Amino acid sequence: MSQVLDKLRTLKQAVFGSEKPLPFPDTLSIESSYACNLKCVMCPRHFEGVPQGMFSLEMFEKHIEPHIHRFKYLHLTGWGEPLMNRDLPEIVKRARAKGVHTCFTSNGLLLKSPLDRKVLETGLDSLNISCDADNPVTYEHVRGKGTFDLLIQRMKAFNQLRDEMGAKTRVLWGFVMMRSNFEQLPGAIRLAKECGFHAVGAKHMETAINREDLREALWNTGLVEDVPAEVVARHDEVIAESFRVAQELGIDLFIHKRQMDHEGTCLVKPATNLFVDYEGRVSACCYLNKNDVRPYNLPSEKPKDTGVIGDLRLGDLMEFLSSERYHEFQRTWLQGKVPEACRNCLQVNRMKTSSADVTHRGADRVG
């Protein structure tokens, strides 16, 4: 019955134009791996055990590839390390063959021969390498058992191979800014230039295992005490210095703002973003799935609605995207409101909220 109603609604819109057409998602994110070779301090993946799993080539071939041309961007990243998925190069190659801009984010430690060449041969558009420090001590505090010197060695080799092959893959150094490491950003930019990166992208810590860990954030989460004025002032000084360093070295620098200054949507842009987890569940965002990736929320704050609109093991992707459930989710965001599934998410707390329906901003503070 619901499928019949959806078709009638679509027909009504086409004939009478009674509703503004909802946008088709331009970005598809696929969690290519839910396994990882690191245990980063801000990652909630290991909060309740560590399930290991991969998004299979069979799943891509059957459920995604027939529709991949409809998307502009494909991001093959979720809560795990993409390079642990042996099917990753083939998936990238097939997406690029359909003209889709394809990228993924990695910790980079697995980029050695022959995998480094296989990745470059796929035609990958861009690769983001996560490194939140300019020295081994801080790096291993954030990323766990990873070897900083090994990463630097492998990234120099990878970027050299890229140049030798004439590959067009754009390589970006990704830096997650926290109170304990943000002052190292200028040093990381210098090191990125030395290693042959095209650009540096700095974003803010947006996840944590518990509320106590949210004190590492450089923005006001609403769940712990606000960031002190002197830390904000120092943050601004470091950002200004970082742009000066980047300009001097001739390397691109992109930095996310502490607080988002636009209204009506979060950083993920959920009305036009689609996420498929490693087992095939479809939602608008990597925060919306069966796994507990908001462990900093109290049980009473966790929404009953998981935000999952379908499961590729049980149905068709286009069927889910044409469902009233998904359309209602889109409409709510496009109206500047926050759907039930997105309540109490840290991303929402970074929005200006004059027009957004947010339930807990500033509530239940710890400190």
VEXSE-232204 format. One record per residue (C-alpha): chain; residue in one letter; x, y, z. Coordinates in steps of 0.2 Angstrom, whole numbers, padded with zeros to 4 digits, m for minus. Layout:
<sites>
SITE  chaine  residu     xx     yy     zz
SITE       A       A      X      Y      Z
...
</sites>
This chain:
<sites>
SITE  chaine  residu     xx     yy     zz
SITE       A       M   0000   0000   0000
SITE       A       S   0014   0012   0004
SITE       A       Q   0022   0009  m0013
SITE       A       V   0005   0013  m0021
SITE       A       L   0003   0029  m0011
SITE       A       D   0021   0035  m0015
SITE       A       K   0018   0032  m0034
SITE       A       L   0002   0042  m0033
SITE       A       R   0010   0056  m0024
SITE       A       T   0024   0056  m0037
SITE       A       L   0011   0056  m0051
SITE       A       K   0002   0070  m0043
SITE       A       Q   0017   0081  m0041
SITE       A       A   0021   0078  m0060
SITE       A       V   0004   0082  m0066
SITE       A       F  m0001   0096  m0054
SITE       A       G   0015   0103  m0047
SITE       A       S   0007   0104  m0030
SITE       A       E   0024   0101  m0021
SITE       A       K   0041   0107  m0024
SITE       A       P   0051   0092  m0030
SITE       A       L   0063   0085  m0017
SITE       A       P   0082   0085  m0022
SITE       A       F   0090   0068  m0026
SITE       A       P   0105   0066  m0015
SITE       A       D   0121   0072  m0023
SITE       A       T   0133   0063  m0011
SITE       A       L   0134   0044  m0008
SITE       A       S   0144   0038   0007
SITE       A       I   0148   0020   0008
SITE       A       E   0156   0012   0024
SITE       A       S   0168   0002   0014
SITE       A       S   0175  m0005   0031
SITE       A       Y   0170  m0007   0049
SITE       A       A   0187  m0014   0054
SITE       A       C   0202  m0004   0058
SITE       A       N   0220  m0006   0062
SITE       A       L   0220   0009   0075
SITE       A       K   0210   0014   0090
SITE       A       C   0208   0033   0090
SITE       A       V   0203   0042   0106
SITE       A       M   0189   0051   0098
SITE       A       C   0181   0036   0088
SITE       A       P   0165   0028   0095
SITE       A       R   0167   0013   0084
SITE       A       H   0174   0003   0099
SITE       A       F   0162   0009   0112
SITE       A       E   0152  m0007   0112
SITE       A       G   0164  m0021   0106
SITE       A       V   0173  m0020   0089
SITE       A       P   0162  m0029   0076
SITE       A       Q   0173  m0032   0060
SITE       A       G   0165  m0031   0043
SITE       A       M   0167  m0025   0025
SITE       A       F   0156  m0019   0012
SITE       A       S   0157  m0032  m0001
SITE       A       L   0160  m0030  m0020
SITE       A       E   0144  m0041  m0022
SITE       A       M   0134  m0028  m0012
SITE       A       F   0141  m0014  m0023
SITE       A       E   0138  m0024  m0039
SITE       A       K   0120  m0029  m0035
SITE       A       H   0113  m0014  m0026
SITE       A       I   0124   0002  m0029
SITE       A       E   0132   0000  m0047
SITE       A       P   0116   0001  m0056
SITE       A       H   0112   0018  m0048
SITE       A       I   0129   0025  m0045
SITE       A       H   0128   0037  m0060
SITE       A       R   0114   0046  m0052
SITE       A       F   0126   0053  m0039
SITE       A       K   0140   0067  m0041
SITE       A       Y   0151   0061  m0027
SITE       A       L   0156   0044  m0019
SITE       A       H   0165   0044  m0002
SITE       A       L   0170   0027   0003
SITE       A       T   0172   0030   0021
SITE       A       G   0163   0026   0037
SITE       A       W   0169   0021   0054
SITE       A       G   0183   0009   0049
SITE       A       E   0199   0009   0038
SITE       A       P   0194   0008   0020
SITE       A       L   0211   0000   0015
SITE       A       M   0207  m0015   0025
SITE       A       N   0194  m0019   0012
SITE       A       R   0202  m0029  m0002
SITE       A       D   0188  m0025  m0014
SITE       A       L   0191  m0006  m0012
SITE       A       P   0201  m0003  m0028
SITE       A       E   0189  m0012  m0039
SITE       A       I   0174  m0002  m0031
SITE       A       V   0184   0014  m0034
SITE       A       K   0188   0009  m0052
SITE       A       R   0170   0005  m0056
SITE       A       A   0163   0021  m0049
SITE       A       R   0176   0031  m0059
SITE       A       A   0171   0022  m0075
SITE       A       K   0154   0030  m0072
SITE       A       G   0161   0047  m0070
SITE       A       V   0158   0049  m0051
SITE       A       H   0170   0059  m0041
SITE       A       T   0177   0047  m0029
SITE       A       C   0187   0048  m0013
SITE       A       F   0190   0040   0004
SITE       A       T   0198   0044   0020
SITE       A       S   0212   0033   0027
SITE       A       N   0225   0033   0041
SITE       A       G   0238   0029   0028
SITE       A       L   0247   0016   0037
SITE       A       L   0243   0002   0024
SITE       A       L   0248   0012   0009
SITE       A       K   0263   0001   0004
SITE       A       S   0268  m0009  m0011
SITE       A       P   0258  m0016  m0021
SITE       A       L   0242  m0008  m0014
SITE       A       D   0249   0010  m0016
SITE       A       R   0250   0007  m0035
SITE       A       K   0233  m0002  m0036
SITE       A       V   0225   0013  m0028
SITE       A       L   0233   0026  m0039
SITE       A       E   0228   0015  m0055
SITE       A       T   0210   0016  m0050
SITE       A       G   0209   0035  m0055
SITE       A       L   0204   0040  m0038
SITE       A       D   0200   0058  m0037
SITE       A       S   0206   0062  m0020
SITE       A       L   0213   0054  m0004
SITE       A       N   0212   0061   0013
SITE       A       I   0225   0055   0026
SITE       A       S   0222   0057   0044
SITE       A       C   0236   0064   0055
SITE       A       D   0232   0075   0069
SITE       A       A   0250   0080   0075
SITE       A       D   0267   0085   0069
SITE       A       N   0276   0073   0081
SITE       A       P   0276   0055   0086
SITE       A       V   0271   0058   0105
SITE       A       T   0255   0067   0100
SITE       A       Y   0251   0056   0086
SITE       A       E   0251   0040   0096
SITE       A       H   0241   0048   0110
SITE       A       V   0227   0052   0097
SITE       A       R   0228   0037   0085
SITE       A       G   0234   0024   0097
SITE       A       K   0247   0011   0091
SITE       A       G   0251   0019   0075
SITE       A       T   0269   0023   0070
SITE       A       F   0271   0041   0066
SITE       A       D   0288   0039   0058
SITE       A       L   0281   0024   0047
SITE       A       L   0266   0035   0041
SITE       A       I   0278   0049   0036
SITE       A       Q   0289   0037   0027
SITE       A       R   0275   0029   0018
SITE       A       M   0266   0045   0013
SITE       A       K   0282   0052   0005
SITE       A       A   0284   0036  m0005
SITE       A       F   0266   0037  m0010
SITE       A       N   0266   0055  m0016
SITE       A       Q   0282   0051  m0025
SITE       A       L   0275   0036  m0034
SITE       A       R   0259   0047  m0038
SITE       A       D   0271   0060  m0047
SITE       A       E   0281   0046  m0056
SITE       A       M   0265   0038  m0062
SITE       A       G   0257   0055  m0067
SITE       A       A   0242   0051  m0057
SITE       A       K   0229   0065  m0054
SITE       A       T   0224   0059  m0037
SITE       A       R   0224   0074  m0025
SITE       A       V   0231   0070  m0008
SITE       A       L   0225   0079   0007
SITE       A       W   0232   0079   0025
SITE       A       G   0217   0078   0037
SITE       A       F   0219   0086   0054
SITE       A       V   0206   0084   0068
SITE       A       M   0208   0099   0080
SITE       A       M   0207   0096   0098
SITE       A       R   0212   0106   0114
SITE       A       S   0227   0095   0116
SITE       A       N   0234   0096   0098
SITE       A       F   0227   0111   0089
SITE       A       E   0243   0121   0092
SITE       A       Q   0252   0109   0081
SITE       A       L   0243   0113   0065
SITE       A       P   0256   0125   0058
SITE       A       G   0269   0111   0061
SITE       A       A   0258   0098   0052
SITE       A       I   0256   0110   0037
SITE       A       R   0275   0111   0035
SITE       A       L   0277   0093   0037
SITE       A       A   0263   0090   0024
SITE       A       K   0272   0101   0011
SITE       A       E   0288   0091   0015
SITE       A       C   0279   0075   0011
SITE       A       G   0271   0081  m0005
SITE       A       F   0253   0083   0000
SITE       A       H   0242   0095  m0011
SITE       A       A   0232   0102   0004
SITE       A       V   0228   0102   0022
SITE       A       G   0211   0101   0029
SITE       A       A   0208   0104   0047
SITE       A       K   0191   0100   0055
SITE       A       H   0185   0100   0073
SITE       A       M   0183   0085   0084
SITE       A       E   0164   0080   0083
SITE       A       T   0163   0063   0091
SITE       A       A   0168   0056   0108
SITE       A       I   0166   0040   0119
SITE       A       N   0158   0049   0133
SITE       A       R   0154   0067   0139
SITE       A       E   0170   0069   0149
SITE       A       D   0180   0067   0132
SITE       A       L   0170   0081   0125
SITE       A       R   0181   0093   0134
SITE       A       E   0193   0090   0121
SITE       A       A   0182   0099   0108
SITE       A       L   0186   0117   0104
SITE       A       W   0168   0122   0101
SITE       A       N   0153   0123   0113
SITE       A       T   0145   0106   0112
SITE       A       G   0131   0111   0125
SITE       A       L   0135   0095   0134
SITE       A       V   0150   0101   0144
SITE       A       E   0156   0118   0150
SITE       A       D   0159   0131   0136
SITE       A       V   0177   0133   0129
SITE       A       P   0186   0146   0139
SITE       A       A   0189   0163   0131
SITE       A       E   0208   0161   0132
SITE       A       V   0207   0145   0122
SITE       A       V   0196   0152   0109
SITE       A       A   0208   0167   0107
SITE       A       R   0223   0155   0106
SITE       A       H   0213   0145   0093
SITE       A       D   0211   0160   0082
SITE       A       E   0229   0165   0083
SITE       A       V   0234   0147   0078
SITE       A       I   0222   0148   0063
SITE       A       A   0229   0164   0057
SITE       A       E   0247   0158   0059
SITE       A       S   0242   0142   0049
SITE       A       F   0235   0152   0035
SITE       A       R   0251   0162   0034
SITE       A       V   0262   0146   0034
SITE       A       A   0251   0138   0020
SITE       A       Q   0252   0154   0010
SITE       A       E   0271   0155   0012
SITE       A       L   0273   0136   0007
SITE       A       G   0260   0137  m0007
SITE       A       I   0249   0123   0000
SITE       A       D   0230   0124   0000
SITE       A       L   0222   0125   0018
SITE       A       F   0204   0122   0022
SITE       A       I   0198   0124   0040
SITE       A       H   0181   0121   0047
SITE       A       K   0174   0135   0058
SITE       A       R   0172   0132   0076
SITE       A       Q   0153   0136   0075
SITE       A       M   0144   0134   0059
SITE       A       D   0137   0151   0054
SITE       A       H   0123   0146   0042
SITE       A       E   0106   0140   0047
SITE       A       G   0094   0126   0043
SITE       A       T   0106   0112   0041
SITE       A       C   0121   0103   0049
SITE       A       L   0138   0100   0042
SITE       A       V   0133   0083   0034
SITE       A       K   0119   0091   0024
SITE       A       P   0108   0077   0027
SITE       A       A   0094   0082   0015
SITE       A       T   0106   0078   0000
SITE       A       N   0118   0065   0008
SITE       A       L   0116   0047   0008
SITE       A       F   0125   0034   0019
SITE       A       V   0126   0015   0017
SITE       A       D   0134   0006   0031
SITE       A       Y   0145  m0010   0029
SITE       A       E   0130  m0021   0031
SITE       A       G   0119  m0012   0019
SITE       A       R   0108  m0001   0030
SITE       A       V   0103   0015   0022
SITE       A       S   0102   0032   0031
SITE       A       A   0106   0050   0028
SITE       A       C   0122   0050   0039
SITE       A       C   0135   0040   0047
SITE       A       Y   0128   0045   0064
SITE       A       L   0112   0036   0059
SITE       A       N   0113   0018   0060
SITE       A       K   0111   0003   0072
SITE       A       N   0128   0005   0080
SITE       A       D   0129   0016   0095
SITE       A       V   0140   0031   0088
SITE       A       R   0132   0043   0101
SITE       A       P   0138   0035   0117
SITE       A       Y   0140   0052   0125
SITE       A       N   0121   0054   0125
SITE       A       L   0112   0048   0141
SITE       A       P   0100   0033   0137
SITE       A       S   0085   0045   0139
SITE       A       E   0092   0057   0126
SITE       A       K   0094   0044   0113
SITE       A       P   0080   0045   0099
SITE       A       K   0069   0030   0096
SITE       A       D   0071   0033   0078
SITE       A       T   0088   0026   0071
SITE       A       G   0086   0036   0055
SITE       A       V   0088   0020   0045
SITE       A       I   0076   0020   0030
SITE       A       G   0080   0003   0022
SITE       A       D   0092  m0012   0021
SITE       A       L   0099  m0017   0004
SITE       A       R   0098  m0035   0010
SITE       A       L   0080  m0033   0010
SITE       A       G   0075  m0021  m0003
SITE       A       D   0080  m0009  m0017
SITE       A       L   0090   0008  m0015
SITE       A       M   0078   0018  m0026
SITE       A       E   0063   0011  m0017
SITE       A       F   0070   0018  m0001
SITE       A       L   0074   0035  m0009
SITE       A       S   0056   0036  m0016
SITE       A       S   0048   0031   0001
SITE       A       E   0037   0044   0011
SITE       A       R   0048   0040   0026
SITE       A       Y   0064   0047   0017
SITE       A       H   0054   0061   0009
SITE       A       E   0048   0067   0026
SITE       A       F   0065   0067   0033
SITE       A       Q   0071   0078   0018
SITE       A       R   0056   0090   0020
SITE       A       T   0059   0092   0039
SITE       A       W   0077   0097   0036
SITE       A       L   0073   0108   0021
SITE       A       Q   0061   0117   0032
SITE       A       G   0075   0121   0044
SITE       A       K   0069   0109   0057
SITE       A       V   0078   0094   0065
SITE       A       P   0070   0076   0062
SITE       A       E   0068   0065   0077
SITE       A       A   0082   0054   0072
SITE       A       C   0094   0068   0072
SITE       A       R   0090   0075   0090
SITE       A       N   0104   0076   0102
SITE       A       C   0117   0074   0089
SITE       A       L   0133   0085   0091
SITE       A       Q   0132   0091   0073
SITE       A       V   0115   0099   0077
SITE       A       N   0123   0109   0092
SITE       A       R   0135   0117   0079
SITE       A       M   0120   0125   0070
SITE       A       K   0113   0142   0073
SITE       A       T   0096   0136   0080
SITE       A       S   0084   0151   0078
SITE       A       S   0074   0141   0066
SITE       A       A   0079   0123   0071
SITE       A       D   0070   0112   0083
SITE       A       V   0084   0106   0094
SITE       A       T   0079   0098   0111
SITE       A       H   0095   0098   0122
SITE       A       R   0106   0113   0117
SITE       A       G   0114   0118   0133
SITE       A       A   0105   0106   0144
SITE       A       D   0112   0093   0156
SITE       A       R   0129   0101   0156
SITE       A       V   0143   0092   0165
SITE       A       G   0156   0102   0174
</sites>
